[in-house]
Amino acid sequence: MAWQLHYTSARSGPTGRGGFQFVAGSADLPPGLQAAVAPYMVYRPPPAAPLSPTTDELAGFPVALAYDRVDGHPLLVRCRYLGRDYSGRYGNFFAHAVIAEPEELEGLRPIELWQAPLWDDAPGELTVLDDLAPGEAVDPETIGRWLAGTGSYELLARLLDHVTTILGRGHGRLVLVADDADLIARWIAVIAYSLPVAAAARLSFITYSADPGNAPQRLVGTTPDVAATLTGDDPVLRLDRPAPSGRPGPGRFARTAAACWRTLDLDGLDAIGDLAGPGTGPLHRLLDEAAALLSLCRGDPSVGAAEQRSAAALLARHGHELPRWAWDELAAALPRAGFELAAAYADAARAAGLPAASERGAARCLVLALADPGLADRRPAGELTAGTREALVPEFVTALAGAAGLGAVAHIMGLARRAGVVVPQAEVAAAAAGRAAARREPPTVEVCAALLDHCGAELIRHPVLCELLSRAFTALAADGEEELTSARTVRLAERVRDLPPGPGPAARTRADASAVLAHADAVRARDPVRAARYVTELGALSARASDPLIDQIFTAGARRLAAREPAFRARLLAAAGPVRDRLAAGWLDGRLDRQARGELVSVALRVRRLGVAVPALDAWAREQAGRRLGYLQLDSFLRDDPELRAELRELRSGDPGPEG
């Protein structure tokens, strides 16, 4: 039951004194409330109003209905100008205050009490207010018809933009100007019905104030003569004129709410409140997000990428609390949704216990990720059902057909593998071959890995894919030793080597992979005999592997092994059998500095002592020792090894050494 107070100028009130005072109040009014309400008991006539109004003129003075909250209670105060007081002086007014518990206004916008039957027009005995029944002057349907008659939807949108901004920042006011307080009350009603109930409860207002610059309310009505004297920064809008042009357009919520009023779509206004939910943050942002989400539900094509992201932010915060109707309508909008919105839809639906809706969102994310590698690792969690995976196959086939290069093919195939979408291998082979042929680009390790991920052992059935793998190994060998022996290259070679045997290109590709692995093992071996075994294996693969690859691998291997100490290299040559000449030729290729020449002669001398013939190396070493200066330099280089110095003298003297 609401409490009430009457306030006016009286000859003798409860205190026994004369003047403005509370002349009646509820007996059970809580302590302190009367003092809290007192600042709202104020009324001053407009400057242009008659100084000595007649009874008929008094009816034209604006009625001030104010709403605010004091001490946690909703407060409504209605002030009417009475003219003369008990002494005959002008300036008297009567204020009727109603202080309620919050639940007494539940479901009501406070402006609905404009012209309600509960208001007293003069001081007297208070009646019990068991129910705060609204009046009929500003119910939603009546207001909607009135607004349609004015056609002022652009003005409404601007009003809503101002109000939501003010409520969002928690300070400031909007001044509404009109000759008629009833017009101001109608606009306040339109604004209040446009807002969610909780926001409308925070929207304090007064339909008329003679001092709007100091009014505590957020919406302050006044007359044109008062407005002409204002000098502050508060926005001021005339309600009886068209909305001013040349200013930035209103936001999504304001435009959407105005559109709802245009068709008297009160359900749409309620839907915005449902979608906004109990979110935290600036009100204008929350309502813009909710309005964007509603517009998406209704198929509005004007919702751009930025608004989709804002709607996605709303879903991420409390999408699991959306009303059920929103899921069905949003599902229809998914084909137009961007990645952030589709992902938020999928996550929120999963949190709401709607697996089918979640899967629809995840499928949309997968389709969008086909064209953007940056989205590959951002897909929503959860497995797709077999039916959804099958339905996505045409999307993958289309994406493969339009792939810009082998990297794009690899990206698409990687997505297919992670999502469990089985793309026909013929489509994969055709796409990979087409991209490779069109651009003449060697496939990367990632592309080859994607081929293996997708095709597995069936890859050997596609000669063109086998050829791509061989081209990849050859390109890696050309890139240098570091790339050829990297962990990812070795892992790829192991996977290719382990494929089932196959004819033609498949056999060559497996041999190429084995050659890469033999090279990696040779250059990393710590024992020269083991290194020789891998080099020998590499030589045996020459007949089956790709010629350019073998040549590049031998060159790279010789260069890498040339960095080993002479004793290692000599034992390596001794054990290398059929490929020792090829390996030695690699060491002899190119210009050698003094240190490298000394080490290589040392290798040749050690090989001679082991009784192994390497004709080309031996002839080269003999040539180096045959020159007087060269001999002196080599003798100095070997000064710490008497046996090798003796072998050098024999080499120079013409000893032919071991026979090959």
C-alpha positions in Angstrom: 0.0 0.0 0.0 1.5 3.3 -1.1 2.1 6.2 1.2 0.8 9.7 0.4 1.5 13.4 1.2 -0.4 16.6 0.5 1.5 19.9 0.3 0.2 23.5 -0.2 0.1 26.9 1.3 -2.3 26.8 4.3 -3.3 29.2 7.0 -2.7 26.7 9.7 -1.4 23.2 9.1 -0.4 20.3 11.4 2.3 22.5 12.9 0.0 25.4 13.6 1.9 27.9 11.5 0.9 29.4 8.1 2.5 29.0 4.7 3.7 26.2 2.5 3.7 22.9 4.4 2.6 19.3 4.4 -1.0 19.4 5.3 -1.7 15.6 5.2 0.2 12.4 5.2 -0.1 8.7 5.6 -0.1 7.8 9.3 2.5 5.0 8.7 4.9 7.0 6.6 8.4 5.8 7.5 10.6 8.3 9.3 12.7 10.5 7.1 10.6 10.0 3.9 8.8 13.3 4.3 12.1 15.2 4.5 13.4 13.3 1.4 10.2 14.2 -0.6 10.2 17.9 0.4 12.6 19.1 -2.4 10.2 17.8 -5.0 7.4 20.0 -3.7 8.0 22.9 -5.9 6.1 24.7 -8.7 6.6 28.1 -10.4 4.3 29.3 -13.2 5.8 29.9 -16.7 7.0 33.5 -17.1 4.4 34.1 -19.9 1.5 32.9 -17.8 -1.1 35.4 -16.5 -0.1 36.9 -13.2 -3.7 37.0 -12.0 -5.3 34.1 -13.8 -9.0 33.5 -13.9 -10.5 30.1 -13.1 -10.6 29.2 -16.8 -7.0 30.3 -17.2 -5.8 28.3 -14.3 -6.9 25.1 -16.2 -4.3 26.0 -18.8 -1.4 26.1 -16.5 0.9 23.1 -17.1 0.6 20.2 -14.7 3.9 18.9 -13.4 4.1 15.2 -12.9 7.5 14.2 -11.5 9.0 10.8 -11.1 12.2 9.9 -9.2 13.4 7.5 -6.5 14.1 8.5 -2.9 15.6 6.2 -0.3 15.0 3.3 -2.6 11.3 4.1 -3.1 9.6 5.2 -6.3 8.3 8.7 -5.9 5.6 10.4 -8.0 4.6 14.0 -7.3 1.8 15.8 -9.2 1.8 19.6 -8.8 -1.1 21.9 -10.0 -1.1 25.7 -9.8 -3.9 27.0 -7.6 -3.3 30.8 -8.0 -4.3 32.5 -4.7 -3.5 31.1 -1.3 -5.4 31.6 2.0 -4.1 35.2 2.2 -5.1 36.1 -1.3 -1.5 36.1 -2.6 -0.8 34.5 -6.0 1.8 31.7 -6.3 0.0 28.9 -4.4 0.1 25.3 -5.8 -1.0 21.9 -4.6 1.3 18.9 -4.6 0.2 15.3 -4.2 3.0 12.9 -3.5 2.8 9.1 -3.7 5.6 7.0 -2.3 5.5 3.3 -3.3 7.3 0.1 -2.7 9.2 -1.0 -5.9 6.9 -4.0 -6.4 3.8 -1.8 -6.6 5.1 -0.4 -9.9 6.2 -3.7 -11.3 5.3 -4.0 -14.9 4.3 -0.3 -15.1 6.0 2.7 -16.6 5.6 5.5 -14.1 4.3 7.8 -16.9 1.2 5.6 -17.1 0.0 7.3 -13.9 -0.4 10.6 -15.9 -4.1 11.5 -15.5 -4.6 8.4 -13.3 -7.7 8.5 -11.0 -5.6 8.4 -7.9 -4.6 12.1 -8.0 -6.2 14.6 -5.8 -6.8 18.1 -7.2 -6.9 19.9 -3.8 -5.9 19.2 -0.2 -8.2 17.1 1.8 -8.6 13.7 3.5 -6.3 11.0 2.1 -7.8 7.8 0.7 -6.2 4.4 0.9 -4.2 3.5 -2.3 -4.4 -0.3 -2.5 -3.6 -0.2 -6.2 -1.7 2.2 -8.4 -4.1 1.9 -11.4 -2.8 3.7 -14.5 -4.8 6.2 -16.5 -6.1 5.8 -20.0 -4.5 8.9 -21.6 -1.1 7.3 -22.4 -1.7 3.6 -22.8 0.5 2.1 -25.6 -2.2 1.7 -28.2 -3.5 5.3 -27.7 0.1 6.7 -27.8 0.8 4.6 -31.0 -2.2 6.0 -32.8 -1.3 9.5 -31.7 2.3 9.2 -32.9 1.1 7.9 -36.2 -1.0 11.0 -36.6 2.1 13.2 -36.0 4.4 11.2 -38.2 7.3 12.3 -36.0 9.3 9.1 -36.1 12.6 10.9 -36.8 12.1 13.1 -33.8 11.4 10.0 -31.7 14.7 8.4 -32.9 16.6 11.4 -31.8 14.9 11.6 -28.5 15.8 7.9 -27.8 19.4 8.5 -28.8 19.6 11.3 -26.2 17.8 9.4 -23.5 19.8 6.2 -23.7 23.1 8.1 -23.8 22.1 10.1 -20.7 20.9 6.9 -18.8 24.0 5.1 -19.9 26.4 7.7 -18.4 24.3 8.3 -15.3 24.1 12.1 -15.4 22.8 14.9 -17.5 19.3 15.8 -18.7 17.3 16.3 -21.8 15.0 19.3 -21.9 11.7 18.8 -23.8 9.9 22.0 -24.9 6.2 22.4 -25.7 3.4 24.8 -24.8 1.3 21.9 -23.6 2.4 19.6 -20.7 0.1 16.9 -22.1 2.2 16.8 -25.3 5.3 16.4 -23.2 3.7 13.6 -21.2 2.9 11.8 -24.4 6.5 12.0 -25.6 7.7 10.8 -22.2 5.3 7.9 -22.6 6.6 7.0 -26.1 10.2 7.1 -24.7 9.3 5.0 -21.7 7.4 2.3 -23.7 10.4 2.1 -26.1 12.7 1.2 -23.2 12.9 -2.1 -21.3 10.9 -1.9 -18.1 14.1 -1.8 -15.9 15.5 1.1 -17.9 12.2 3.0 -17.8 12.2 2.6 -14.0 15.5 4.5 -14.0 14.2 7.3 -16.2 13.3 10.1 -13.9 11.2 12.8 -15.4 9.0 15.9 -14.9 6.4 17.1 -17.3 7.0 20.8 -16.4 9.6 22.7 -14.6 10.2 26.5 -14.5 13.9 25.8 -13.7 15.0 22.9 -16.0 18.7 23.7 -15.7 18.6 22.7 -12.0 16.0 20.0 -12.1 17.2 16.6 -10.7 15.3 14.5 -13.3 16.8 13.1 -16.6 13.8 14.2 -18.7 12.6 17.7 -18.0 9.7 19.3 -19.7 9.3 23.1 -19.9 7.6 25.8 -21.9 9.2 27.8 -24.8 9.4 31.0 -22.7 11.5 29.2 -20.1 13.6 27.4 -22.7 14.5 30.7 -24.2 16.4 31.6 -21.1 18.5 28.4 -20.8 22.3 28.8 -21.1 23.6 25.4 -20.1 24.9 22.5 -22.2 21.9 20.2 -21.8 20.3 19.2 -25.2 17.0 21.0 -25.8 14.4 19.6 -28.2 11.2 21.3 -29.4 8.4 18.7 -29.5 6.1 20.8 -31.7 8.6 21.2 -34.6 10.4 18.8 -37.0 13.6 17.2 -35.8 16.6 19.4 -36.5 18.7 18.2 -39.5 22.4 18.2 -40.1 23.2 16.1 -37.0 24.6 12.5 -36.9 21.9 9.9 -37.5 20.5 8.0 -34.6 21.8 4.6 -33.6 20.5 1.1 -34.3 18.2 1.0 -31.2 16.7 4.3 -31.9 16.0 3.5 -35.5 14.6 0.1 -34.7 12.3 1.4 -32.0 11.0 4.1 -34.2 10.4 1.5 -36.9 8.4 -0.6 -34.4 6.2 2.4 -33.5 5.7 3.1 -37.2 4.0 -0.3 -37.5 2.7 -0.3 -33.9 4.9 -3.4 -33.3 4.8 -3.4 -29.5 6.0 -7.0 -29.5 9.1 -5.8 -31.3 9.8 -3.3 -28.5 9.3 -5.9 -25.9 11.7 -8.2 -27.9 14.5 -5.6 -27.7 14.1 -5.7 -23.9 14.1 -9.5 -23.8 17.3 -9.6 -26.0 19.1 -6.9 -24.0 18.5 -8.9 -20.8 20.2 -7.9 -17.6 23.4 -6.9 -19.2 25.9 -4.5 -17.7 27.5 -1.6 -19.4 26.3 1.7 -21.1 22.6 1.4 -21.8 22.9 2.8 -25.4 25.4 0.1 -26.2 23.3 -2.7 -24.7 20.2 -1.6 -26.6 22.0 -1.1 -29.8 23.3 -4.7 -29.5 19.8 -6.0 -28.8 18.3 -4.0 -31.6 21.0 -5.3 -34.0 20.2 -8.8 -32.9 16.4 -8.3 -33.4 17.1 -6.8 -36.9 19.1 -9.9 -37.8 16.3 -12.1 -36.6 13.9 -10.2 -38.9 16.2 -10.5 -41.9 17.2 -6.8 -42.1 20.0 -6.6 -44.7 21.3 -3.3 -43.4 23.0 -4.9 -40.4 26.7 -4.6 -41.2 29.8 -6.3 -39.9 30.3 -3.9 -37.0 26.7 -4.4 -35.8 27.0 -8.1 -36.2 30.1 -8.0 -33.9 28.1 -6.0 -31.3 25.3 -8.5 -31.5 27.8 -11.3 -31.0 29.1 -9.5 -27.9 25.5 -9.6 -26.5 25.2 -13.4 -27.3 28.6 -14.0 -25.6 27.4 -12.3 -22.4 24.0 -13.8 -21.9 23.0 -15.6 -25.0 22.1 -18.7 -23.1 19.2 -16.7 -21.5 17.6 -15.7 -24.8 13.9 -16.5 -25.3 13.2 -19.5 -27.4 11.7 -17.6 -30.3 15.1 -15.8 -30.8 16.9 -19.1 -31.5 14.6 -20.0 -34.4 14.6 -16.6 -35.9 18.4 -16.2 -35.6 18.8 -19.6 -37.3 17.2 -18.2 -40.4 19.7 -15.3 -40.3 22.8 -17.5 -40.0 23.5 -17.7 -43.8 24.1 -13.9 -43.6 26.0 -14.0 -40.3 29.7 -13.2 -40.0 32.1 -15.4 -38.1 31.9 -13.7 -34.7 28.2 -13.8 -34.7 28.0 -17.4 -35.8 30.5 -18.5 -33.2 28.7 -16.6 -30.5 25.4 -18.2 -31.6 27.0 -21.7 -31.5 28.6 -21.2 -28.0 25.4 -19.6 -26.5 23.2 -22.4 -28.0 25.4 -25.0 -26.5 25.3 -23.3 -23.1 21.5 -23.2 -23.4 21.3 -26.9 -24.1 20.3 -26.5 -27.8 22.7 -28.9 -29.6 21.0 -28.6 -33.0 21.2 -24.8 -32.9 24.8 -24.9 -31.7 25.7 -27.2 -34.6 24.1 -24.8 -37.1 26.3 -22.0 -35.8 29.4 -24.2 -35.9 28.6 -25.3 -39.5 28.3 -21.6 -40.5 31.7 -20.9 -38.9 33.2 -23.8 -40.8 31.9 -22.4 -44.1 33.3 -19.0 -43.3 36.7 -20.4 -42.3 37.0 -22.0 -45.7 37.8 -18.6 -47.2 39.9 -17.3 -44.3 42.8 -19.3 -42.9 42.9 -16.9 -40.0 39.7 -18.4 -38.7 40.8 -22.1 -38.9 41.6 -22.4 -35.2 38.7 -20.3 -33.9 35.9 -22.7 -34.7 33.4 -23.3 -31.8 34.0 -26.5 -29.8 31.9 -29.6 -30.4 31.6 -32.4 -33.0 29.4 -32.2 -36.0 26.9 -34.9 -36.7 27.3 -37.2 -39.7 24.4 -35.5 -41.5 25.9 -32.0 -41.1 29.3 -33.2 -42.3 27.8 -34.7 -45.4 25.8 -31.6 -46.1 29.0 -29.6 -45.9 30.8 -31.6 -48.6 29.6 -29.4 -51.5 30.9 -26.3 -49.7 34.3 -27.8 -49.5 34.3 -29.0 -53.1 33.3 -25.4 -54.2 36.1 -23.9 -52.0 38.6 -26.3 -53.5 37.6 -25.4 -57.0 38.2 -21.7 -56.2 41.4 -22.1 -54.2 43.9 -19.5 -55.1 47.0 -21.7 -54.6 48.4 -24.8 -52.9 48.4 -23.1 -49.6 44.6 -22.5 -49.9 44.2 -26.2 -50.9 46.1 -27.2 -47.8 44.0 -24.9 -45.6 40.8 -26.4 -46.9 41.9 -29.9 -46.5 43.1 -29.3 -43.0 39.7 -27.9 -42.1 38.1 -31.0 -43.6 40.2 -33.3 -41.5 39.6 -31.5 -38.3 35.9 -31.2 -38.9 35.6 -34.8 -40.1 34.3 -33.8 -43.5 35.1 -36.4 -46.2 35.9 -34.6 -49.5 36.2 -36.9 -52.5 39.9 -37.6 -53.2 39.4 -36.9 -56.9 38.4 -33.4 -56.1 41.4 -32.9 -53.8 43.8 -34.3 -56.4 42.3 -32.1 -59.2 42.5 -29.0 -57.1 46.1 -29.6 -56.0 47.2 -30.5 -59.4 45.4 -27.5 -61.0 46.9 -25.0 -58.5 50.4 -26.5 -58.9 50.3 -26.5 -62.6 48.8 -23.0 -62.9 51.4 -21.4 -60.6 54.4 -23.7 -61.0 54.9 -23.4 -57.3 56.5 -26.3 -55.2 54.2 -27.4 -52.4 55.2 -26.6 -48.9 55.6 -29.0 -46.0 52.2 -27.9 -44.7 50.5 -28.5 -48.0 52.1 -32.0 -48.2 51.0 -32.8 -44.7 47.5 -31.7 -45.5 47.5 -34.0 -48.5 48.6 -36.9 -46.3 46.1 -36.0 -43.6 43.3 -36.1 -46.1 44.3 -38.9 -48.5 46.3 -41.2 -46.3 47.4 -44.4 -48.0 45.1 -43.7 -50.8 47.5 -40.9 -52.0 49.5 -43.5 -54.0 46.5 -43.9 -56.3 46.9 -40.3 -57.5 50.1 -39.9 -59.6 49.8 -36.1 -59.6 49.8 -36.0 -55.8 52.8 -38.2 -55.7 54.6 -35.9 -58.1 53.7 -32.9 -55.9 55.4 -34.6 -52.9 58.5 -35.3 -54.9 58.6 -31.7 -56.1 58.3 -30.6 -52.4 61.4 -32.7 -51.4 63.4 -31.3 -54.3 62.5 -27.8 -53.4 63.4 -28.4 -49.8 66.8 -29.7 -50.8 67.3 -26.6 -52.9 66.4 -24.4 -50.0 69.5 -25.5 -48.1 70.7 -27.9 -45.5 68.8 -26.4 -42.6 65.4 -26.9 -44.2 66.3 -30.3 -45.6 67.1 -31.7 -42.1 64.4 -29.8 -40.1 62.1 -31.8 -37.8 59.1 -31.0 -39.9 60.8 -32.2 -43.2 62.0 -35.4 -41.5 58.5 -36.0 -40.2 57.0 -35.6 -43.6 59.6 -37.9 -45.2 58.8 -40.5 -42.6 55.1 -40.4 -43.4 55.7 -40.6 -47.1 58.2 -43.5 -46.7 55.7 -45.4 -44.7 53.0 -45.3 -47.4 52.2 -48.7 -49.0 54.3 -49.6 -52.0 53.0 -48.4 -55.3 54.0 -48.3 -59.0 55.5 -45.5 -61.0 55.3 -42.1 -59.4 54.4 -43.6 -56.0 57.6 -45.7 -55.9 59.7 -42.7 -56.9 58.1 -40.5 -54.2 58.7 -43.1 -51.5 62.4 -43.4 -52.7 62.7 -39.6 -52.6 61.4 -39.6 -49.0 63.9 -42.4 -48.1 66.7 -40.4 -49.6 65.8 -37.4 -47.5 65.8 -39.6 -44.4 69.1 -41.2 -45.4 70.7 -37.8 -45.8 69.4 -36.6 -42.4 70.7 -39.8 -40.7 74.1 -39.5 -42.4 74.8 -35.9 -41.5 73.7 -36.4 -37.9 75.5 -39.7 -37.3 78.3 -39.7 -34.7 79.9 -42.9 -35.9 81.6 -42.7 -39.4 80.7 -46.3 -40.2 77.0 -45.5 -39.6 77.3 -42.4 -41.6 78.8 -44.4 -44.4 76.0 -46.9 -44.3 73.4 -44.1 -44.8 75.5 -42.5 -47.6 75.7 -45.9 -49.3 71.9 -46.3 -48.9 71.6 -42.9 -50.5 73.6 -44.1 -53.4 71.5 -47.2 -53.8 68.4 -45.0 -54.0 69.8 -43.1 -57.0 68.3 -45.5 -59.5 64.8 -45.1 -58.0 64.7 -41.5 -56.7 64.4 -38.3 -58.6 67.7 -37.3 -60.2 67.6 -33.6 -59.2 66.8 -34.5 -55.6 69.7 -37.1 -55.4 72.2 -34.6 -56.9 71.1 -31.9 -54.5 71.2 -34.2 -51.5 74.7 -35.5 -52.3 75.9 -31.9 -52.7 74.3 -30.8 -49.4 75.6 -34.0 -47.6 79.1 -33.6 -48.9 79.1 -30.0 -47.8 77.8 -30.9 -44.3 80.2 -33.8 -43.8 83.1 -31.7 -45.0 82.9 -30.0 -41.6 83.7 -33.2 -39.7 87.3 -33.8 -38.5 89.7 -35.5 -40.9 89.8 -38.8 -39.0 86.0 -39.1 -39.2 86.0 -38.3 -42.9 88.7 -40.8 -43.7 86.9 -43.7 -41.9 83.7 -42.6 -43.6 85.4 -42.8 -47.1 86.9 -46.1 -46.2 83.5 -47.5 -45.4 81.5 -45.8 -48.1 82.3 -48.4 -50.8 80.5 -47.6 -54.1 79.8 -44.0 -53.3 83.2 -42.9 -51.9 84.3 -41.4 -55.2 81.1 -39.4 -55.4 81.5 -38.2 -51.9 85.1 -37.3 -52.4 84.2 -35.4 -55.6 81.8 -33.3 -53.6 84.6 -32.4 -51.2 86.9 -31.4 -54.0 84.3 -29.2 -55.7 84.9 -25.5 -55.4 87.7 -23.3 -54.0 89.3 -24.4 -50.7 91.1 -22.1 -48.3 94.5 -23.1 -46.7 92.8 -24.7 -43.7 90.3 -26.7 -45.8 93.1 -27.9 -48.1 95.2 -29.0 -45.2 92.3 -31.0 -43.7 91.4 -32.6 -47.0 95.1 -33.6 -47.7 95.0 -35.1 -44.1 91.9 -37.1 -45.1 93.7 -38.4 -48.2 96.8 -39.4 -46.3 94.7 -41.2 -43.6 92.7 -43.0 -46.4 96.1 -44.2 -47.9 97.2 -45.5 -44.5 93.9 -47.4 -44.3 94.7 -49.1 -47.6 91.7 -47.6 -49.5 92.0 -46.2 -52.9 90.2 -43.0 -53.8 91.9 -42.1 -57.1 90.6 -38.6 -57.6 91.3 -37.6 -54.0 94.8 -39.2 -54.1 95.7 -37.4 -57.3 94.5 -34.1 -56.0 96.6 -34.5 -52.8 99.6 -35.5 -54.8 99.2 -32.3 -56.9 99.1 -30.2 -53.7 102.2 -31.9 -52.3 104.1 -31.6 -55.6 104.4 -27.9 -55.4 107.3 -26.7 -53.2 105.3 -24.0 -51.4 102.3 -26.3 -51.1 104.5 -29.0 -49.6 106.0 -26.7 -47.0 102.6 -25.5 -45.9 101.2 -29.0 -45.7 104.3 -30.2 -43.8 103.8 -27.4 -41.3 100.1 -28.2 -41.1 100.9 -31.8 -40.1 103.8 -31.0 -37.8 102.1 -32.6 -34.8 101.5 -36.0 -36.6 104.9 -37.6 -37.6 103.2 -40.5 -39.3 101.1 -38.3 -41.5 104.2 -36.2 -42.3 106.0 -39.4 -43.4 103.0 -40.4 -45.5 103.1 -36.9 -47.1 106.8 -37.4 -48.0 106.0 -40.7 -49.6 103.1 -39.2 -51.5 105.4 -36.4 -52.9 108.1 -38.9 -53.8 105.8 -40.7 -56.1 104.6 -43.7 -54.1 101.4 -44.7 -56.0 99.6 -45.7 -52.8 96.8 -48.3 -52.6 95.3 -49.6 -55.8 91.6 -49.1 -56.3 
